[in-house]
Amino acid sequence: MNGKLIAALAAAWLAAGCVTTPPHPALTEQSLAAEASAGPMAIVDGSVITDNDAAFQSKLRLVEEARTSLDLSYYIYSDDESSSLLSEALIAAARRGVRVRLLTDYQTNYKRLDTFSALAQRGSTGKGSLEVRFYNRPTRHIVMDAAYMAMGCGEGAAPTAEDCSAQKFAALDKLFAEEKVDGLPAAPLNISDLNTGGSGLLLSGLYGKSSGLMTLAILHGQDIDPKALGGAGKATPEAREGLKKLGKLYWQSRTGSAFAAMQARLELVLAEQMYGSEILPLKNGLFSALPVNRKIGEEEKKDWEHFTDFTHQKLLLADAGRVQLGGRNVENSYHMHPNSLVEKYIFMDTDLVATLAGEAGGKLEQAFERLWNFKPMVATLDEVRAHAPNEMLENLEAYGRAEKACADIPQGAMYDSCVDGKYQLSARSLDQRIAEVNVRMSRAAERYRQTYAASIQPATGLPLDAGARLYYLENLPFDRSLPQADMKRFYGARAGAEGAGGKHIAQVWLDALSGICEGATPAAPRSVILHNAYFFPPANLAAALAQLVDGSRDCSGVTVRVLSNSLDTTDLAPVNFLARHAIKAFAEFAGAHKNGRSARFEYYEYQKPAEGFNLSLHSKVSLFGDRLVVGSANADVRSFMMDSNNAMLVDGAPELARAYRGFVAGLLAAPGRLKMENEYFAATPRAQMVQEDLARLHAILARYRADKHLKPEQLKDLDSRFVALLDAAYAMTQAAIAPDAGEASRRAAQDKFNELFQPI
């Protein structure tokens, strides 16, 4: 890996050319309108909300006052206290005649499938309706791979592993080739609702994060008897040798390519579930469960690489005329101040709420419907229950009790019949589970009212100027200009072709940065503020920032301020680990090229308070001169390459821009709240930073006792891989912003950086 990386970087650095990359065209009203999914839109009123309670109360008001329609899109839609209160409000709205549509992320919310069934059932018993759909369904390729892993080779003598694979591939190809969805062939859409063999169980375990169910699907589907392979206590030489694989598998399952990571995770699942602390030679006994003999095509490879493409949007649109969006998910952590109902994080976040003038919201509704109806990635509730039913996932305890009750019966038909009979007696039906959900929802909502509501204090937002114009921006997985039936899925985007790749938020950011220096002087300064939870910028964004500080044009009247989490306040440490070394490369670049024409760059991190609750930043706000952008997109590689996101750009609102600059100034002035880290990144030797990060990594491993399962050589291997990633973040950032490299070389380096770090 290191040799290939060094060779690739060397090629990038030595490429011919010394011309500075031409900046993106400056953002104009025309280009902004072209990138926007909706806009310009005039407003009646609106505000930017930085208080959690005020943001949640605003959402409740929009739902309670809705008369015709409610369209919602959320990455996390939870079932805790505040979420249950919102759910009850949605049900009430649907019952009084409102059409409610909720789009939520499949992978993040599958474990709450019964909650969404309860919402849909209760919300469709009145004058209106409530429908739920799930974003980033498993593709046809992924469903086929799940079917392969959870199926045997049929009757007769056991074939060789190669023959078995060939038989299974042939059977699956025939079965899936004939599938239709809504009367149309499923293959061209790359979707499937088939549940064959144990594929539904395996997918349910995968999305429900249940290693036990994944194991059950594979063992039963392939008719594997764990006792035949040996078990705990049989510490054979092979078993002891298998133990050495643990560290490698553990790391590969998290840092390997998507398909390699999947294989490693499955090996670990099988090992940990069947043998506890012992790992037998899985490759010999169980590796046939994986479709390793299949030649992976480019489309299938992309499906696995983008398996975790999320809908990261946060949108609530009422009556196609009142809108709220920003960074807040539907969960207590985003809708409360510190209190006993929140176990871990309280997030500092930002929303924008506005009442639109006239028919302006119609295009917002159309934008929602494009994503809602994008069948290659969006599944209905019924479709999810078809290809990944959750009955067994919700009844695993009942199954475990059944197995225990039948333990004295030898493996075989009688044992299977015993387990099935006892399981059926105690398993809860969907109707029973929905009834339980309704009780939990009611109790959770009442806890909010009784335990928390009385503590809410009034809070005002930052008002939007009366003449403000709004532009709705999206990062999308398709070309929105095409008819719905012709839209094909995008897998990421290329540097220099952001808008053409569906990444319209990224395009607007880059265009706004390109024009920020125009007219800015020390006497008439302009500022850029990136107030963002996860600052690990894609390489094309890093290059755009580098053009402000490299002195190639006069940006002396511009100040760029970045406010982000530190390792002590973040909820996603891997982002910060890698970001530190990308920022180090940028700081060194800025120092080496600083002159009288350079923009001033200031980097701040939130600090953990000495006492009290440790708040974590979750806002995604950017300010380019007087244009304010509030949304869900992070300044990180994942938001550019993988997730769908949304944002609202506010133009023609100088008072709002002035107020937000004042808000940030107040944060910077608060003692101990934020710390400027420019000098640290510019002056600290990288070797020292690497050692600091290794120490933090070991502390994290110790906190979760993971270090107890790693032998010294395994920990050493993990450390070396960790350092290789840090080195890549540093070196590839250097290559992506190098001013003396050619345009093509620089773009290639940016694409390599973005592709490598997109899942982080």
C-alpha positions, 0 to 999 in steps of 0.5 A: 500500500505505501509503495503504491501511494508513494509512487502515485504521489511522486507521479503527481508531484513531478507532473509537468506544468506550473500554471496556477489552477484557474479559479471557478467562475465567481458566483452570480445570481444566474449561476446560483439560480442554475445550481439551485433546485428552487429559487430565488424565493421571496419570503414573508418572514424567517429566522436562523435558529441556534437554540435547540429548544426553539428549533424543536418548538418551531418544527412542532408548530409547522406540523401542528399548523399544517393543513394540506401537506407535510414533507420530511426528510431526515438522516436520523429519525429516532424514537426517544422523547422529543422524537415521539412527541413529533411522531404523535404530531405527525399522526395527528396531522395525518388524521385531520387530513394532511398528506404526510410523507417521511423519507428517512435513511435506510441504514440508520433507521432500519432498526426502528422499522416497526416504529415506522410501521406504527406511524404509517398505520396510525397515520392512515386511519383518518382523513389524510395519509402517512407514508414512509420511504427509505433511502439507499435500499440494497441494490440488486447486486447486494441482494444477490450477494446476500442470497449467495451467502445464505443458500446451500448447494441443493440435494445430493453429494457435497460438491467441491467448493468451486462447483458449489459456487458455480451452482449457486451463481447459476441458480441466482442468475436465473432467479433474479433475471426473471424478477419484475418490480411494479411490472418492470424488469428489476435488473435495469433499475439495479433493485430487487425485492426478492427474499430467497433462502436466507437473504432476507435474514442476512440483510436484516442482520446487516442493517439491524447490526445483529451479528447473531442474525447474520450468523444464523442466516448463513449457518442455516442457509448453508446447512453448516453444523458448528459442532462439525467444525469444532468449538470453544475449548478445542484449542487445536494448532489450527485454532491457535493459528486462527487467533492470529487473524483477529487483529488483521480481520478487525482492522480490515473490516473497518479500513479495507475496500468496501468488499474486503471489509464486508468479507472481514466483517462476516468472518469476524461475525461467524468467529465471534458468535460460534467460538467466542474467544477462539477463531478456527481456520475460518477460511477452510471451513466457512469462507465458502459463505462469501462470493469470493469466486465471483468476478466483481463488475464495476457497478457491483463494486460501486454498490458496495463502496457506496453501501453507506451513502446516506440521505443526510438531508434535514427538511420539513416542508409544510403546505409547500410554503413553510420550510425548516432545514439545517443540521438537526436530526430528529433525536433528543440530542438535537432538540434539548439542552443538557438534562437527564433524558440525554445520555451522551451528546448535546449538539450545538446546531443551526436551522433556518425556518421561513415562510415563503411568499406566493407559490415559491414553495412549489419548486421545493415540493418538486425537489422533495418529490424527485428524491422521494420517487428515485426508485433506484435508491428509495424503497417503500415500507412494504418493499423493505419488509419484502426484501429484508423482513425484521420478524426474526430480528425483533424476536431473536430472544425468543429464538434463543430461548427456543434453541435452549429448550431444544438443546438436548435433541440431536441436530437434525429434522427433530431438532429443527421442528422443536426449535420452530415450534417453540419459537412460534409459540413465543414470537411476537407478531407485527401487530403485537410489536406495533401495539408495543411501539404505540405504548412506548411512543405515548410514554416517551412523549409524555416524559417529554411533557412531564420531565422536560417541557417546563424547563424550556426558556424562550429564545429568539433567532436571527431574523432574515431581512425582509428583502431576502431571497432564498435558494434551495441547494442539494447534493444529489445522486442523479442529474435532476434535469432529466425526466424522473424515469431517465435518472441514473444513480451517480456514485460520487463526483469528480473534481472540477465537475461538481455541479455536473455530478449532482453536487450543487452545494459543493459547486456553490461553495467553490464558486463563492470562494472563487469570487470572494476576493473581488472588491475586497480590500483592507479598507473594505474587508470581506469574510468567509466563515465555515462553522462546521462540525466536521472539517475534513475538506474534500481535496477540491475544496482544500485547493479552493481555500489554498488559492485564497492564501497562495498570493497568486491574486490579491485576497488581502482584504479577505479573512477566512475563519473555520470553527470546528470540533476538537478531538475532545468535543467531536462525536466522530474521532476518525474524522478529526484524526485524519483532518489534523494531518490535512490541516497540517499540510494546508498550514504549511502551504499557507506559511510558505506562500504567505505574502501581502496578497494572501487572505488571512486564515484562522482555524479554531477548535471548540474546547471541552469545558473544565466542568459541566456538559461537554457540548459538541458542534453539529452546525453546518453553516457557511458565510461568503461575504453577505451570503449565508448558507445553512444546511446539512452538508459537512465540510468533509469528503463524505458529504461531497462524495457520498451523501445526499444533502440540502441547504438554503442560501440566503442572499440579499440579507446584509443585516442577517450576515452582520448578525451572524458575524456578531454571533460568531464574534461572541463565540470567539470572545467567550473565555475558553470556548474556542482556541485558535490552532494556527500556530500549533499546526504550522509549528508542530513537527508531524512526527510529534502529531503522529505520536500524539494521535497514536496515544489518543488511539490507544486511549480509545482502544483501552476505553472500550477494552479493545486492546485486551483482544490484540496481541502486541504484533496485532497492535503494532500492525494496527498502529502501522495502518493507522499511521499510513492513513494519517500519512496519506491525508497529509501527503495527498493534501500536499499533492492536491494543492501543489501550485507547481503541478499541472492542472490535470495532475492536481485534479487527479490527486484531488480525485484520489484523495476524495475516493480514498477518504469518502467513507470517513 
